Amino acid sequence: LNQTYDASQDGRDQTTLDNCVAAGLDPTSFGGGTSTGNYSVEVFQIGTAGSGGNPLEPETSESYSYGFVFEQPWSEDFEAKLGVTYYNISVEDSISQLSPSFIVNQCYVAVAGFNSPFCGLVSRDTDGFMDAVDYPFINVASEEASGWDINLLLSKEFTVGDRELLAELDVVANNIEEVSFKFGDEPTEFYQGEFGFPEWSAEAIARFTYDDVRFVWRTRFLDEMAQDPDFVDDFSDISGSSETCGGPALGDELCRDIGFVDNYFVHTASLSYYGESWTLTGGVANVFDEKPPMVDPSEVSTIRGTNVPRGVGYDVRGRSFFVNLRKQF
C-alpha cells in the first residue's frame, strides 16, 4: 500500500505501537503505517496438550453460598417473602480455548512490553505479516465470580364486587460483586461494571388476576456499563472526523469514542384470558419504544451491522405487538 504515515490519523494506543516495535515491526511504515488491508491468517490447534507443549492440569473449583428466606409472620392479610443469597465461585487452572482474536489482542494491545505469554502463539512470516495463530486449550489460571441474588414476593387479595382480585409483585435482582480473570503473572482483570457484567440487573413483574383474566406488567433493568478503563480514550481535538465525532465543521472539537451506556429500562404489558383448556394472551413488548443505547463499534463489541452492544440483552426490535393462543389436549 502506498500510503503516507500521518500520526494525527493513527488511532492505535501507544502500547500497541510499542509492542509492534518490540516484535520487530515499524508501525509507521508497515502496511502503510495505519492499515494493512484485509488478509487471511491461519489459525490452528494441536491436540489438548496445553500451550507450549505443557500438559493440561485438571481444573479445580471451590464454591460456597449462604443466604436466608424471610416470610412476614405478623398478618394474614398479605404475603411477603424476601430471599437473599450470597455466592462465591473460584476456579483454579480452569481450562479454556481462547479465541485467536483474544490471543492477538492480549499480545499487542492489552499487555505492555510485548511480555504477554500469548505472544508465543502468534507467528509472522519473513515479510512481517501475521501468518498463523495457535489457539490451544490451556489452563487460564484462575477465575472468580461473586455476588448477591435477591428475590422479593409481595401478594394481597382484594374483594372487588363479589370476586377476588389477586395482586402480586415479584422482583428478582442480581448484584455482581466481582468477576475476575487472572492469567500467569499478569495483573488480575476485573469485569464487573463492564459490558456483559452490569453491577445490577433486575426484573420486576406485577400481576393482577381477576377471575379468569390476568394483567401482567413486566419491567427489566440493566445498570450502566462501560468499557475497560485502561482503553478509554481521552477527550481530544478532532481535526477531521472519527467514528463518533464530526469534527469542527459540525461543532465537534473535544471528542472521544463512545464506550459507555446509561441505565436501561424496558417494559412489557400483556392481558390473558384463561378458558377451561386454553389460554389467549395479547400484549405489547417494549411499550414505550425504548431505543437501545449506541456505542462505537471500534470500542465495544456490537451486534453486526449496528451500534448496539452485543450479548447484553438490549431490545433491538422496538415496540411490537403479540398474540398467543395455547391449547391443552
N, C-alpha and C positions, 0 to 999 in steps of 0.2 A: 504494500500500500504506500503510495506517495503522499504522505501527509506531513505537515509541519507541526511540530510539537508546540502547544500553547498551554503553559502551566495554568493559566486562568480558567481553562476549559477542562482541566483534569479533576474529576470528582473523586478520585481514589484517595483513601486515607493514607497518611504518612506511613503507618505501619505496613500497609500493602506495598508501597513504593520501596521501603527499606528491605522488606522480605524479598522482593524481586531482585534487588541488588545483591543480597546475600546468596541468592540462588544462582548468581552469575549472569543475570539479565540486566540490560539497561532499560528501565521502564520509560525513558523519554524517547527512545528510538525503536524499541522492539515493536514490530507490527504497526508502526506509525506513531507510537507514543501513547495513544489513548484507546485504540481499538485494533483488534486483530481480525475482525470479521468473525464469521461462524465457521467452525471446522469440527470434525469428529474426533473424539478421544476414546480409545479403547478402555473399557472397564472389565475387570475380571476378578474372579475369586478362586483360590486354590484350596480346596478342602475346608476343613474346620480346625486346622492346627493352630490357629491364632496368628497374630501379627508377628512378622519377622521370624516365623518358624517356631515361636514359643507356644507350647501346648496350652490349650484352654484349661483354666481352673474351674472347678464346679462353683457355681454361684451359691451364695448363702444369703438368707434373709432373716430378719428379726422384726416382728411387728407386735404392737400392743394397742389396745384401745380401752377406754373406760368412759362411763357415762351414767346417766340416770334418767328415769322417767318419772315425772311428777303429774299426778292427777288430783285436781282440786277436790277436797272432801267436804266442803262447807255447805254446798247447796245441791239439791236435786233439780233445780230449775234450769241449769245449764251444765254443759260438759266442757272441761278444759284440760287438755293434756299437753305437757311440754317434755320433749326428749332432747337431750344434749349429749353428743358423743365426741370425744377427742380421739384421734387416731394418729399413729406414727408408724411408718413403714420404712425400714432401712434394708437396702440390698447391697451386698459386697460382692465384688468380682462379677457383676451382672454381665451376661452375655448378650451382645447385640451386634447387628450388622448395620454399620453406619453407611449412609448414602455416599456416593462419590462426591457430590457437591458439598456435603458436610466436611469431608476429609480435605478437600481443596480449600474451603473457607477457613478451616482451623489452621492450615499450614500458612496461608498467605494473608489472611485478614484478621483472624481472631487473636493470634499469639505473636507478640513482638520478638524480634531477634532471630527469626527463622528457626525457632527452637522447639516447635511442636513435634511430638513424636509421630504425628501423622504425615510429616513431610517425607518420611522414608517410604510411604506408599504411593508417592507421586513421582513419575519419571518423565524426562524430556528427551527429545532426540537431539542430534548434533546441531540442528538449527535453532534449538531453544524452545521449540513448540512442545506443548504437553502432548505426550503420545499414549500414556497409559496410567490408570489409577487402579490400584488394588484395594478392594473393599472386603476384607475377610471378616469372619466372625471373630470378635475379640472380647476380652474382659474389659469392660469400660469402668473398672474401679468401683465407684460407689454412687448410689442414687438414694435420695431420701425424700419422702413426702409426709407432710403432717398438716393437720388442720382440724376443723370443727364441723360437724354435721348437726344442724338444728332443725327440729320438727315441732310445729305448733298446730294443734287442732282445737277449734272452738265450735260448739254447736248449741243450738237452742231451738225449742219448738214453741210456736205461737199458734193461737187459735184465731183463724180468720173465717168469719161466717160460721159454718158448722164443721169445718175441716181444719186439719193441722198443716201448718207451714213450717217446714224444717229449714233453718238457716245454718249454714256451715262455712267455716273459714279454715282452709288447710294451707299452711305455709311450710315450705321446705327451703332451707338455706344452707350454703356451704361457704366456709371461710378457709382459704388456703393460707396456712401459716408459713410453710416452706415447701418448695420444690427445687431440689438442687441436684447437681451432677458434677462429679469430680473425676478427672482422668489423670492418673500418674501424679506427677508433681505440679501439675497446672493448678492455678487458683480455682477454688470452687465456684461454679456458675450457679447463680440463683435466678429462678424464673418466675417467682410469684410477682404478680403485677404486670408481667409481660404478656404478649399476645398468646392466647390459648390457656392462660392461667390467671384469670381475674381473681383478685383477692376476695371478692364477694360475688356470689351468684345466687339467685333466689327465684322461686316461683310461688305465687300466691293464687289459690283457687277459691273463689266464693261460689257456693251452690245454694240455690233456693228451690226446694222441692214442695210442690203443692198438688196433692192428689196424684194424677198421672203426668204432670208436667214438671219439667226441671229446667231452670235457667242457670247457666254457668258463665262466670266471668273469670278469665284466666289472665294473669299478668306475669310476664317474665322479665327479670332484671339481670343485666350484666354490668359489672363495675368498670370504671375507666381502666384502660390499659395503655402501655407504651413500650416501645422497642427497648432493647438493652441500652442502658445509659452510656455504655462505652462507645456506642455507634451513633449517638445523637449529634446531628450537625449543628454547628454554631450559626447564629444569625450572621449573615454576611451581605456585602453589596453584590448585587447581580447586575453585570454589565450587559448580558444578553438575555437568556431565559434558561429556566431549568424545568424539572418535571412539574413543579407546583408554583412557580413564580413567573410572572410575565415580564419582569424587568422594568426599568424606569419608565418606558413608554406607556405602561399601564399603571404607573404609580407604585410598583413593587420595587423596593430598593433593598431593604433589610429583610431577607427571606431565609427560610430553611425548609428542607423537605419534611413533609408531614409523616411522622411515625408514631402518632398517638391518637387515642379516641376518648370521648367523654362517656359518661354513664348512658346506658341504653335501656329503654323500656319498650315492650311491645305487648299489645293487648288482643285477646280473642274473646268473642262472645258467641254463645250458642243456646238454642232452645230445643228441647227434646220432648216428644210425646211417647209414652210407654203404653203400648197395647198389650194384649194378653200374651202374644208370642212374637211381637215385632216392635221395633223402635224406629221412629222417624226423627232425624236431627237436622237442623239447618243453622247456619251461623255465618259469622264474618271473622276472618282471620286478619290480623293487623288492622284493627278497627280504625285507628287514626292515621293510617297510611304512613307509618313512621319509616323514614328513609334510613338505610344503613349508613354508618359513618364511612368516610372516604379517607384513604391513606395513599402514600406514594408507593407504587409497586417496587421501586428500587430500594426501599427501606423495609418494607413488610411484605411477607408472602400473601398474595391476593388471589381471589377466585379468578380463573383465567378470563381475560378479556374485560376485567372490571378493576375498580379501585377499592373493592370491598375485602377486608381481611379474611383470609382463609381459615377454616377449622375453628371458628369461634361460635357460630350459631346465629349470625345476623340474618334477618329476613330480607331476601332479595326480590321477592315477588310483589311486594306492596300489598295493598288491600285486595282481598279476594273473598269470594262467597262460596259456600259449600253446602251440599245436601247429602245426607247419608240415610239409607234405609237398611235395617238389619232385621232378618227374619230367622226365627228358631224353628227347627223341624224336629 
